[in-house]
Amino acid sequence: MTTAIIGVGRIGKTLGEDLVAGGERVVLAGRDPAHAAGVADQLGELASAASVADAIAQADVVVLAVLLEVARELVPHYADALEGKIVIDPTNPLGIDDAGNLYRTLPEDQSAASVVTGLLPAGARYAKAFGTVLATSLQSAANRTPSRAVLFYATDDDHAAAAVQRLIRAAGFDPVKVGGVGDAGRIEAGGDLSQGGGLQGRLLDANEARAALTPAAA
């Protein structure tokens, strides 16, 4: 399986490192092709760089490791190419103001997942994942011992679930499903199951994560 990571910022680069360390093949694409190529060179033979269009074409799974506002433009532009692909969405409803402070870009009752799924073609298979924890934790907590840390995910699609479980494990974490796309807000920034929200910086193991799920979301 080949995974395209669109966006080579903190999340995209760290996820690429984790996946390659877990034996997964990745193709990196970003606004700066030279930067993407440089990161791919650092990651070794399982990583390569390409244009966004070529990365999507080569991939079985596409990770949108970009800001939500970028995803709003990117997804419609590549909608035809995303048809039939498994799309993993780490986006959060956050922006950065002129002072460098984070702020919420969506109403409290609207998730980034609802925005992205509304832009995807009908044949795309969607999962929300890899945006629940901070990039620093994605790096430092991979393959944590004695008990692995959990990465939550949300999807309504069995094929997407299988792919995201594989990639979460390859990245060095345990996958736990929080529910369907309607539950994705719980694992976005500010949600009760996000590291920067209700978990207040904590990383859970699998037992703790399952205990945190309500019966309705399990």
Contacts in CASP RR format, 6 or more apart in sequence:
PFRMAT RR
TARGET T0000
AUTHOR 0000-0000-0000
METHOD contacts of the structure
MODEL  1
MTTAIIGVGRIGKTLGEDLVAGGERVVLAGRDPAHAAGVADQLGELASAA
SVADAIAQADVVVLAVLLEVARELVPHYADALEGKIVIDPTNPLGIDDAG
NLYRTLPEDQSAASVVTGLLPAGARYAKAFGTVLATSLQSAANRTPSRAV
LFYATDDDHAAAAVQRLIRAAGFDPVKVGGVGDAGRIEAGGDLSQGGGLQ
GRLLDANEARAALTPAAA
1 24 0 8 1.000
1 25 0 8 1.000
1 60 0 8 1.000
1 61 0 8 1.000
1 163 0 8 1.000
1 166 0 8 1.000
2 25 0 8 1.000
2 26 0 8 1.000
2 27 0 8 1.000
2 58 0 8 1.000
2 59 0 8 1.000
2 60 0 8 1.000
2 61 0 8 1.000
3 19 0 8 1.000
3 24 0 8 1.000
3 25 0 8 1.000
3 26 0 8 1.000
3 27 0 8 1.000
3 59 0 8 1.000
3 60 0 8 1.000
3 61 0 8 1.000
3 62 0 8 1.000
3 63 0 8 1.000
3 167 0 8 1.000
4 26 0 8 1.000
4 27 0 8 1.000
4 28 0 8 1.000
4 29 0 8 1.000
4 50 0 8 1.000
4 55 0 8 1.000
4 56 0 8 1.000
4 58 0 8 1.000
4 59 0 8 1.000
4 61 0 8 1.000
4 62 0 8 1.000
4 63 0 8 1.000
5 12 0 8 1.000
5 15 0 8 1.000
5 16 0 8 1.000
5 26 0 8 1.000
5 27 0 8 1.000
5 28 0 8 1.000
5 29 0 8 1.000
5 55 0 8 1.000
5 63 0 8 1.000
5 65 0 8 1.000
6 29 0 8 1.000
6 30 0 8 1.000
6 52 0 8 1.000
6 55 0 8 1.000
6 56 0 8 1.000
6 62 0 8 1.000
6 63 0 8 1.000
6 64 0 8 1.000
6 65 0 8 1.000
6 66 0 8 1.000
6 74 0 8 1.000
7 28 0 8 1.000
7 29 0 8 1.000
7 30 0 8 1.000
7 31 0 8 1.000
7 36 0 8 1.000
7 65 0 8 1.000
7 66 0 8 1.000
8 28 0 8 1.000
8 29 0 8 1.000
8 30 0 8 1.000
8 32 0 8 1.000
8 35 0 8 1.000
8 36 0 8 1.000
8 39 0 8 1.000
8 65 0 8 1.000
9 65 0 8 1.000
10 135 0 8 1.000
11 65 0 8 1.000
11 90 0 8 1.000
11 130 0 8 1.000
11 131 0 8 1.000
11 135 0 8 1.000
11 138 0 8 1.000
12 28 0 8 1.000
12 63 0 8 1.000
12 65 0 8 1.000
13 39 0 8 1.000
14 135 0 8 1.000
14 138 0 8 1.000
14 139 0 8 1.000
15 63 0 8 1.000
15 65 0 8 1.000
15 90 0 8 1.000
15 130 0 8 1.000
15 138 0 8 1.000
15 171 0 8 1.000
16 26 0 8 1.000
16 28 0 8 1.000
16 43 0 8 1.000
16 47 0 8 1.000
17 43 0 8 1.000
17 139 0 8 1.000
18 138 0 8 1.000
18 139 0 8 1.000
18 142 0 8 1.000
18 170 0 8 1.000
18 171 0 8 1.000
18 172 0 8 1.000
19 26 0 8 1.000
19 167 0 8 1.000
19 170 0 8 1.000
19 171 0 8 1.000
20 26 0 8 1.000
20 43 0 8 1.000
20 44 0 8 1.000
20 46 0 8 1.000
20 47 0 8 1.000
21 142 0 8 1.000
21 172 0 8 1.000
22 170 0 8 1.000
22 171 0 8 1.000
22 172 0 8 1.000
23 46 0 8 1.000
23 170 0 8 1.000
24 46 0 8 1.000
24 167 0 8 1.000
24 170 0 8 1.000
25 46 0 8 1.000
25 47 0 8 1.000
26 40 0 8 1.000
26 43 0 8 1.000
26 46 0 8 1.000
26 47 0 8 1.000
26 48 0 8 1.000
27 47 0 8 1.000
27 48 0 8 1.000
27 49 0 8 1.000
27 50 0 8 1.000
27 54 0 8 1.000
27 55 0 8 1.000
27 58 0 8 1.000
27 59 0 8 1.000
28 36 0 8 1.000
28 37 0 8 1.000
28 39 0 8 1.000
28 40 0 8 1.000
28 47 0 8 1.000
28 48 0 8 1.000
28 49 0 8 1.000
28 50 0 8 1.000
28 55 0 8 1.000
29 36 0 8 1.000
29 49 0 8 1.000
29 50 0 8 1.000
29 51 0 8 1.000
29 52 0 8 1.000
29 54 0 8 1.000
29 55 0 8 1.000
29 56 0 8 1.000
30 36 0 8 1.000
30 52 0 8 1.000
33 49 0 8 1.000
33 51 0 8 1.000
36 49 0 8 1.000
36 50 0 8 1.000
37 49 0 8 1.000
38 49 0 8 1.000
39 47 0 8 1.000
39 49 0 8 1.000
40 47 0 8 1.000
40 48 0 8 1.000
40 49 0 8 1.000
41 47 0 8 1.000
49 55 0 8 1.000
50 58 0 8 1.000
52 74 0 8 1.000
52 78 0 8 1.000
53 78 0 8 1.000
53 81 0 8 1.000
55 62 0 8 1.000
56 62 0 8 1.000
56 78 0 8 1.000
56 81 0 8 1.000
56 82 0 8 1.000
56 85 0 8 1.000
57 81 0 8 1.000
59 85 0 8 1.000
60 85 0 8 1.000
60 86 0 8 1.000
60 163 0 8 1.000
61 85 0 8 1.000
61 86 0 8 1.000
61 87 0 8 1.000
61 88 0 8 1.000
61 163 0 8 1.000
61 167 0 8 1.000
62 82 0 8 1.000
62 85 0 8 1.000
62 86 0 8 1.000
62 87 0 8 1.000
62 88 0 8 1.000
63 88 0 8 1.000
63 89 0 8 1.000
63 90 0 8 1.000
63 130 0 8 1.000
64 71 0 8 1.000
64 74 0 8 1.000
64 75 0 8 1.000
64 87 0 8 1.000
64 88 0 8 1.000
64 89 0 8 1.000
64 90 0 8 1.000
64 91 0 8 1.000
64 116 0 8 1.000
65 90 0 8 1.000
65 130 0 8 1.000
66 74 0 8 1.000
66 91 0 8 1.000
67 91 0 8 1.000
67 94 0 8 1.000
67 95 0 8 1.000
68 91 0 8 1.000
68 92 0 8 1.000
68 93 0 8 1.000
68 94 0 8 1.000
68 95 0 8 1.000
68 105 0 8 1.000
68 106 0 8 1.000
68 112 0 8 1.000
68 115 0 8 1.000
68 116 0 8 1.000
69 95 0 8 1.000
69 105 0 8 1.000
71 89 0 8 1.000
71 91 0 8 1.000
71 112 0 8 1.000
71 115 0 8 1.000
71 116 0 8 1.000
71 119 0 8 1.000
72 115 0 8 1.000
72 119 0 8 1.000
75 82 0 8 1.000
75 116 0 8 1.000
75 119 0 8 1.000
75 120 0 8 1.000
76 119 0 8 1.000
79 119 0 8 1.000
79 120 0 8 1.000
79 121 0 8 1.000
80 121 0 8 1.000
82 120 0 8 1.000
82 121 0 8 1.000
82 124 0 8 1.000
83 121 0 8 1.000
83 123 0 8 1.000
83 124 0 8 1.000
84 121 0 8 1.000
84 123 0 8 1.000
84 124 0 8 1.000
84 125 0 8 1.000
85 124 0 8 1.000
85 125 0 8 1.000
86 124 0 8 1.000
86 125 0 8 1.000
86 126 0 8 1.000
86 127 0 8 1.000
86 157 0 8 1.000
86 159 0 8 1.000
86 160 0 8 1.000
86 163 0 8 1.000
86 164 0 8 1.000
87 116 0 8 1.000
87 120 0 8 1.000
87 124 0 8 1.000
87 125 0 8 1.000
87 126 0 8 1.000
87 127 0 8 1.000
87 160 0 8 1.000
88 127 0 8 1.000
88 128 0 8 1.000
88 129 0 8 1.000
88 130 0 8 1.000
88 160 0 8 1.000
88 163 0 8 1.000
88 164 0 8 1.000
88 167 0 8 1.000
89 112 0 8 1.000
89 113 0 8 1.000
89 116 0 8 1.000
89 126 0 8 1.000
89 127 0 8 1.000
89 128 0 8 1.000
89 129 0 8 1.000
90 128 0 8 1.000
90 129 0 8 1.000
90 130 0 8 1.000
90 131 0 8 1.000
91 112 0 8 1.000
91 116 0 8 1.000
91 131 0 8 1.000
92 112 0 8 1.000
92 131 0 8 1.000
92 188 0 8 1.000
92 189 0 8 1.000
93 104 0 8 1.000
93 105 0 8 1.000
93 106 0 8 1.000
93 110 0 8 1.000
93 111 0 8 1.000
93 112 0 8 1.000
93 115 0 8 1.000
93 188 0 8 1.000
93 189 0 8 1.000
94 102 0 8 1.000
94 103 0 8 1.000
94 104 0 8 1.000
94 105 0 8 1.000
94 189 0 8 1.000
95 102 0 8 1.000
95 103 0 8 1.000
95 104 0 8 1.000
95 105 0 8 1.000
96 102 0 8 1.000
96 103 0 8 1.000
97 103 0 8 1.000
102 189 0 8 1.000
104 189 0 8 1.000
106 112 0 8 1.000
106 115 0 8 1.000
111 182 0 8 1.000
111 184 0 8 1.000
111 185 0 8 1.000
111 188 0 8 1.000
112 184 0 8 1.000
112 185 0 8 1.000
112 188 0 8 1.000
113 126 0 8 1.000
113 128 0 8 1.000
113 154 0 8 1.000
113 181 0 8 1.000
113 182 0 8 1.000
113 184 0 8 1.000
113 185 0 8 1.000
113 188 0 8 1.000
114 181 0 8 1.000
114 182 0 8 1.000
114 184 0 8 1.000
116 126 0 8 1.000
117 126 0 8 1.000
117 181 0 8 1.000
120 126 0 8 1.000
125 155 0 8 1.000
125 157 0 8 1.000
125 159 0 8 1.000
125 160 0 8 1.000
125 163 0 8 1.000
126 155 0 8 1.000
126 156 0 8 1.000
126 157 0 8 1.000
126 160 0 8 1.000
126 181 0 8 1.000
127 153 0 8 1.000
127 154 0 8 1.000
127 155 0 8 1.000
127 157 0 8 1.000
127 160 0 8 1.000
127 161 0 8 1.000
127 163 0 8 1.000
127 164 0 8 1.000
128 153 0 8 1.000
128 154 0 8 1.000
128 155 0 8 1.000
128 181 0 8 1.000
128 184 0 8 1.000
128 185 0 8 1.000
128 187 0 8 1.000
128 188 0 8 1.000
129 151 0 8 1.000
129 152 0 8 1.000
129 153 0 8 1.000
129 154 0 8 1.000
129 164 0 8 1.000
129 167 0 8 1.000
129 168 0 8 1.000
129 175 0 8 1.000
130 138 0 8 1.000
130 151 0 8 1.000
130 168 0 8 1.000
130 171 0 8 1.000
131 187 0 8 1.000
131 188 0 8 1.000
131 194 0 8 1.000
132 151 0 8 1.000
132 152 0 8 1.000
132 187 0 8 1.000
132 188 0 8 1.000
132 193 0 8 1.000
132 194 0 8 1.000
132 195 0 8 1.000
133 141 0 8 1.000
133 149 0 8 1.000
133 151 0 8 1.000
133 194 0 8 1.000
133 195 0 8 1.000
133 203 0 8 1.000
134 195 0 8 1.000
134 196 0 8 1.000
134 201 0 8 1.000
137 149 0 8 1.000
137 195 0 8 1.000
137 201 0 8 1.000
137 203 0 8 1.000
138 171 0 8 1.000
141 149 0 8 1.000
141 173 0 8 1.000
141 203 0 8 1.000
142 171 0 8 1.000
142 172 0 8 1.000
142 173 0 8 1.000
143 172 0 8 1.000
144 172 0 8 1.000
144 203 0 8 1.000
147 205 0 8 1.000
147 206 0 8 1.000
148 172 0 8 1.000
148 173 0 8 1.000
148 174 0 8 1.000
148 205 0 8 1.000
148 206 0 8 1.000
149 173 0 8 1.000
149 174 0 8 1.000
149 203 0 8 1.000
149 204 0 8 1.000
149 205 0 8 1.000
150 173 0 8 1.000
150 174 0 8 1.000
150 175 0 8 1.000
150 176 0 8 1.000
150 203 0 8 1.000
150 204 0 8 1.000
150 205 0 8 1.000
150 206 0 8 1.000
150 208 0 8 1.000
150 209 0 8 1.000
151 168 0 8 1.000
151 171 0 8 1.000
151 173 0 8 1.000
151 174 0 8 1.000
151 175 0 8 1.000
151 176 0 8 1.000
152 175 0 8 1.000
152 176 0 8 1.000
152 177 0 8 1.000
152 178 0 8 1.000
152 186 0 8 1.000
152 187 0 8 1.000
152 193 0 8 1.000
152 209 0 8 1.000
153 161 0 8 1.000
153 164 0 8 1.000
153 165 0 8 1.000
153 168 0 8 1.000
153 175 0 8 1.000
153 176 0 8 1.000
153 177 0 8 1.000
153 178 0 8 1.000
153 187 0 8 1.000
154 177 0 8 1.000
154 178 0 8 1.000
154 179 0 8 1.000
154 180 0 8 1.000
154 181 0 8 1.000
154 182 0 8 1.000
154 183 0 8 1.000
154 184 0 8 1.000
154 185 0 8 1.000
154 186 0 8 1.000
154 187 0 8 1.000
155 161 0 8 1.000
155 164 0 8 1.000
155 177 0 8 1.000
155 179 0 8 1.000
155 180 0 8 1.000
155 181 0 8 1.000
156 180 0 8 1.000
156 181 0 8 1.000
161 177 0 8 1.000
164 175 0 8 1.000
165 175 0 8 1.000
168 174 0 8 1.000
168 175 0 8 1.000
169 175 0 8 1.000
174 205 0 8 1.000
174 206 0 8 1.000
174 209 0 8 1.000
176 206 0 8 1.000
176 209 0 8 1.000
176 210 0 8 1.000
176 213 0 8 1.000
178 184 0 8 1.000
178 186 0 8 1.000
178 187 0 8 1.000
178 193 0 8 1.000
178 213 0 8 1.000
178 217 0 8 1.000
179 217 0 8 1.000
179 218 0 8 1.000
183 217 0 8 1.000
185 191 0 8 1.000
186 192 0 8 1.000
186 193 0 8 1.000
186 194 0 8 1.000
186 217 0 8 1.000
187 193 0 8 1.000
187 194 0 8 1.000
188 194 0 8 1.000
189 196 0 8 1.000
189 197 0 8 1.000
190 196 0 8 1.000
190 197 0 8 1.000
190 198 0 8 1.000
191 197 0 8 1.000
191 198 0 8 1.000
192 198 0 8 1.000
192 199 0 8 1.000
192 212 0 8 1.000
193 199 0 8 1.000
193 209 0 8 1.000
193 212 0 8 1.000
193 213 0 8 1.000
195 201 0 8 1.000
195 202 0 8 1.000
195 203 0 8 1.000
204 212 0 8 1.000
210 218 0 8 1.000
END
